[in-house]
Amino acid sequence: MSKKKRKAGPKKKKKALEKGKKQPLDMKLMERLLREKPTGEKNTALRKAQELIDDAWEIVDPGERAKMALDALRISRDCVDAFVILAQDVAATDKQAGEFYRMGVEQGEKALGEKYFSDNAGHFWGLHETRPYMRARVGLAQCLWQEGQRDECIEHCREMLKLNPGDNQGIRYLLMPYLLEKGRDGEARELMIQYGNEPSASWSYSAVLLAFRKEGASADSNGLLDRAIKVNPHVPDFLLGRKKMPEELPGFYSPHEESEAVFYVSGNESAWKKTSGALDWLKRCEGQE
């Protein structure tokens, strides 16, 4: 059975990263680090910093990872993955994490340069040097959503898909529920057309919700629901509360299984609840009344 990772992010290696206590960091120290004049040749420094970060991803202890991230920034302020680690291991709130991610995005844009973006838009992820930037940007987008800055979040997601329409990071699975929750159904339909009729819970049930919002309980929406249930029959159980959502998301999901349903509902439950009559209709179709 195929398994899919939970979300885009730094590749986990042999030792899985574990949760630990957040390590406090004085933001004034960050400001000083970014003001300091780096020593040595720029590309060589960045390469050395990135090698340190590659080692850091192997470390289980978040405090040690954070220390290595700071050391990497002392070598090169352009080491965007260092900001990603600080966002994950130091920040105590979404706002603080967003600040670290934004620093990483800004430093990445400076390091790559405007011409690099215009020359390579369309196949960004295929260039390894872009990946830290893309990791930081998706982290920033998610923090912005949690902080209520949702239009800016959506804009970041759309720009990332322009840079990398192949969507190796799965940005479309973030953007779709964001658009649905904001009621931007036209854009959601365009996104669905862009990426085709894929057999995933995310796409299948999003198509159902879009059809119900447009037509109500129609032959089209009923037919799409039948097809979605064949793709993943577990989603209605979680949407309707017949099964309890876990406190934490699993590390990966398997297509057509409960784990995929958990991921879908965790990001899309709010859009269903905001759609008048949608859950009642789903319940009737499930024969539960």
C-alpha positions as a printed Julia matrix, in Angstrom:
289×3 Matrix{Float64}:
   0.0    0.0     0.0
   1.37   3.38   -0.95
   1.94   5.95    1.73
   2.13   9.7     1.44
   3.92  12.09    3.74
   2.04  14.44    5.95
   3.17  17.65    4.32
   6.05  19.37    2.64
   9.03  20.23    4.76
  12.6   19.31    5.54
  13.24  15.7     4.65
  13.37  13.54    7.74
  16.29  11.2     7.71
  17.15   8.11    9.72
  16.38   9.66   13.09
  12.88  11.07   13.17
  12.58  14.53   14.67
  10.78  14.35   17.98
   8.84  16.98   19.86
  10.68  18.71   22.62
  10.65  21.84   24.69
  10.85  25.06   22.71
  14.14  26.82   23.2
  13.76  30.55   23.92
  15.77  32.92   21.76
  16.38  36.62   22.14
  15.23  38.24   18.89
  17.86  40.94   19.4
  20.44  38.22   18.88
  18.83  37.45   15.53
  18.97  41.1    14.57
  22.66  41.25   15.45
  23.38  38.12   13.45
  21.69  39.58   10.39
  23.63  42.86   10.75
  27.0   41.17   11.08
  29.18  41.21    8.02
  29.71  37.62    6.86
  33.26  36.39    6.42
  34.63  34.43    3.47
  33.36  33.89   -0.05
  29.57  33.98   -0.21
  28.85  30.71   -2.02
  31.44  28.8    -0.02
  30.0   30.13    3.23
  26.47  29.18    2.25
  27.58  25.69    1.29
  29.27  25.21    4.67
  26.21  26.56    6.48
  23.9   24.24    4.56
  26.12  21.25    5.38
  25.73  22.13    9.06
  21.95  22.32    8.63
  21.92  18.95    6.85
  23.55  17.51    9.96
  21.07  19.37   12.17
  18.09  17.6    10.57
  19.58  14.35   11.9
  19.55  15.58   15.5
  16.67  14.6    17.75
  17.16  17.27   20.42
  15.49  20.57   19.38
  17.83  22.65   21.53
  20.88  21.24   19.76
  19.21  21.77   16.36
  18.52  25.41   17.26
  22.12  25.92   18.34
  23.33  24.48   15.03
  20.91  26.75   13.15
  22.39  29.81   14.88
  25.9   28.6    14.08
  24.85  28.21   10.43
  23.59  31.79   10.35
  26.9   33.0    11.76
  28.53  31.35    8.74
  25.98  32.61    6.22
  22.87  34.69    6.78
  21.58  33.29    3.47
  21.08  29.85    5.01
  17.29  29.82    4.8
  16.85  26.37    6.32
  18.35  27.76    9.55
  15.32  30.03    9.85
  13.06  27.04    9.19
  14.62  25.17   12.1
  14.3   28.19   14.38
  10.63  28.53   13.41
  10.01  24.91   14.3
  12.18  24.57   17.41
  12.29  28.02   19.01
   9.05  29.85   18.25
   6.41  29.52   20.97
   3.55  30.97   18.88
   2.44  31.04   15.26
   3.31  34.72   15.18
   6.89  34.07   16.3
   7.23  31.17   13.88
   5.95  33.42   11.13
   8.64  35.98   11.94
  11.37  33.38   11.51
   9.83  32.06    8.3
   9.5   35.61    6.95
  13.17  36.27    7.7
  14.01  33.13    5.77
  11.84  34.13    2.82
  13.34  37.62    2.69
  16.92  36.34    2.93
  16.19  33.72    0.29
  14.81  36.31   -2.11
  17.88  38.49   -1.62
  20.25  35.56   -2.1
  18.57  34.18   -5.21
  17.91  37.55   -6.81
  15.0   38.86   -8.84
  16.39  37.59  -12.15
  16.68  34.07  -10.78
  12.95  34.07  -10.01
  11.94  35.31  -13.46
  14.32  32.91  -15.23
  13.3   29.81  -13.29
   9.61  30.27  -12.52
   7.78  27.14  -13.57
  10.3   24.56  -12.41
  11.52  25.97   -9.1
  11.54  22.81   -7.0
  13.71  21.07   -9.57
  16.56  23.38   -8.56
  17.87  22.23   -5.19
  18.98  25.68   -4.1
  15.34  26.86   -4.14
  14.03  24.26   -1.73
  14.95  25.99    1.56
  13.18  29.11    0.27
  10.09  27.12   -0.68
  10.06  25.39    2.72
  10.23  28.75    4.47
   7.51  30.23    2.29
   5.0   27.45    2.88
   5.72  27.71    6.6
   5.06  31.44    6.45
   1.79  30.88    4.58
   0.52  28.43    7.19
   1.43  30.78   10.04
  -0.33  33.67    8.31
  -3.49  31.57    8.02
  -3.42  30.73   11.71
  -2.86  34.38   12.57
  -5.89  35.45   10.51
  -3.92  37.08    7.69
  -5.67  34.87    5.23
  -5.59  36.84    2.01
  -1.81  37.18    2.31
  -1.59  33.45    3.03
  -3.56  32.62   -0.11
  -1.39  34.93   -2.2
   1.76  33.15   -1.02
   0.24  29.78   -1.96
  -0.75  31.02   -5.4
   2.72  32.45   -6.02
   4.36  29.19   -4.97
   2.23  27.31   -7.5
   3.35  29.76  -10.19
   6.96  29.11   -9.27
   6.42  25.36   -9.15
   3.2   24.28  -10.91
   4.32  20.65  -10.63
   3.56  21.17   -6.93
   6.0   18.73   -5.35
   5.15  20.27   -1.97
   1.39  19.67   -2.2
   0.57  23.37   -1.92
  -2.72  22.8    -3.74
  -3.96  20.7    -0.82
  -3.45  23.71    1.45
  -4.83  26.25   -1.0
  -8.06  24.4    -1.82
  -9.51  24.45    1.74
  -8.25  28.0     2.21
 -10.22  29.11   -0.86
 -13.29  27.14    0.18
 -13.28  28.53    3.69
 -12.98  32.07    2.32
 -15.86  31.45   -0.12
 -13.63  31.97   -3.16
 -15.35  29.15   -5.03
 -14.52  30.41   -8.51
 -10.81  30.27   -7.75
 -11.28  26.84   -6.15
 -12.88  25.54   -9.36
 -10.02  26.96  -11.42
  -7.53  25.22   -9.14
  -9.4   21.95   -9.54
  -9.36  22.27  -13.31
  -5.65  23.1   -13.25
  -4.75  19.87  -11.46
  -7.38  17.59  -13.0
  -9.66  14.95  -11.6
  -7.23  13.17   -9.3
  -8.43  10.24   -7.14
  -7.67  11.75   -3.75
  -9.97  12.47   -0.83
  -9.01  16.14   -0.98
  -9.96  16.62   -4.6
 -12.99  14.3    -4.58
 -14.7   15.8    -1.53
 -13.78  19.34   -2.53
 -15.58  18.73   -5.83
 -18.59  17.51   -3.84
 -18.66  20.63   -1.67
 -18.28  22.95   -4.66
 -21.16  21.2    -6.46
 -23.41  21.37   -3.38
 -22.67  25.07   -2.91
 -23.64  25.74   -6.51
 -26.59  23.4    -6.99
 -27.63  22.02   -3.62
 -28.77  18.38   -3.51
 -28.68  17.78   -7.24
 -28.0   14.75   -9.4
 -24.52  16.14  -10.02
 -23.65  16.67   -6.36
 -25.15  13.29   -5.41
 -23.13  11.58   -8.13
 -19.92  13.31   -7.07
 -20.57  12.23   -3.47
 -21.02   8.62   -4.56
 -17.68   8.77   -6.37
 -15.96  10.48   -3.43
 -17.15   7.77   -1.04
 -15.62   5.17   -3.35
 -12.33   7.08   -3.22
 -12.4    7.27    0.58
 -15.41   5.93    2.53
 -14.07   7.14    5.88
 -14.44  10.89    5.37
 -18.18  11.11    6.25
 -17.55   9.31    9.56
 -15.18  12.05   10.68
 -17.13  14.95    9.16
 -20.34  13.81   10.88
 -18.66  13.04   14.19
 -19.3    9.31   14.1
 -15.59   8.85   14.58
 -13.45  11.1    16.76
 -10.53  12.96   15.24
  -7.16  12.12   16.8
  -5.48  14.74   18.94
  -2.47  14.76   16.61
  -2.19  14.11   12.89
  -0.27  10.99   11.89
   3.13  11.38   10.26
   1.85  10.12    6.9
  -1.35   8.93    5.27
  -2.34   6.06    3.03
  -4.74   6.71    0.12
  -8.28   5.44    0.67
  -7.62   4.74    4.36
  -8.72   6.43    7.59
  -5.43   8.32    7.82
  -6.2   10.13    4.54
  -9.68  10.97    5.82
  -8.18  12.43    9.01
  -5.92  14.7     6.97
  -8.77  15.82    4.74
 -11.16  16.59    7.59
  -8.5   18.38    9.66
  -8.14  20.97    6.9
 -11.65  21.03    5.46
 -14.11  20.58    8.32
 -14.57  24.32    8.74
 -15.55  24.8     5.08
 -18.19  22.07    5.37
 -19.6   23.57    8.57
 -19.78  27.01    6.96
 -21.78  25.64    4.02
 -25.44  25.83    5.0
 -27.13  22.43    4.8
 -24.04  20.54    3.62
 -23.61  18.28    6.64
 -27.34  17.59    6.89
 -27.37  16.62    3.22
 -24.32  14.39    3.73
 -26.06  12.72    6.65
 -29.23  12.09    4.64
 -27.21  10.62    1.79
 -25.5    8.36    4.3
 -28.92   7.16    5.48
 -28.35   8.22    9.07
 -31.55  10.09    9.71
